[in-house]
Amino acid sequence: MRSHFKLVFFFLLPIGGAMLTSCGRHATSSERTTFTQGDSLTETYLVLQDTLLHTWNLVIREEEEKRETMDKVIQHLLKMSAGDRTQLTSLATRFEQLNRLHITPKTLTNHYVVEEHDFAAKSLVSEILSLAESNPGVIGDKGFSKLIDRIKVADQRTSVYRSGYDSIARQFNNFLKTNRLFLLDLEKNGGLEARPTFGRNE
């Protein structure tokens, strides 16, 4: 499983780098006309945009899978009365609060929102795992153990997919900065907007 998402990450980056390098050559070639140059750059822009959408969807899908699994674990703990009832109820309440925090391309521009989401998610995951693993009777359930493993894996993959998205977003933003003059038609349509990243110092 781990090798799979690592391959996805390292597969996307060379593609993005190759496209960007290729575009740089087109943009400086005196042998090509302005039309063919602009047409080639527009095509590359669309490819980068599609790649961004794909990597973003990976991030969101992983977040959703982790939330669904966390919900199943919490409900199982409540059903089995595994732990203090007040603590379990608190977990369920905090999970509902987390469900109201969603990272979108718009909220991604506000790093305080991202930090609030991540802090809430990490603390909740940590407490769920601690509570589950401290109950031998519960953790001995193979089905429940698989849910715990899925949370751990999803938590790791989220970081990997975010890094992949940030890398493509940086390439996309650098591409816009370098070739904006050749993409006037997209500028007229309001399409030349830099993409926010998860990294604070991007």
FENQUI-V225763 format. One line per field, one symbol per residue. phi: phi as a letter, one per 30 degrees, with the letter a starting at -180 (. if undefined). psi: psi as a letter, one per 40 degrees, with the letter a starting at -180 (. if undefined). A space follows every 10 residues. Layout:
BEGIN
phi: ???
psi: ???
END
This chain:
BEGIN
phi: .ddddddedd dddddddddd dddddddcdd dcdddddddd ddddeddddd dddddddddd dddddddddd dddddddddd hdjddddddd dddddddddd cbdbeddddc dddddddddd dddddddddd dddccedddd dedddddddd dddddddedd dddddedddd ddddddddce dcbddddddi cccdcdbddd cd
psi: ddddddddde dddddddddd dddddddehe eiiddddddd dddddddddd dddddddddd dddddddddd ddddddddde fgahdddddd ddddddddee hhhiddedeh dddddddddd dddddddddd ddeegdddee hddddddddd dddddddddd dddddddddd dddddddded defdddddef eghihiidhd f.
END
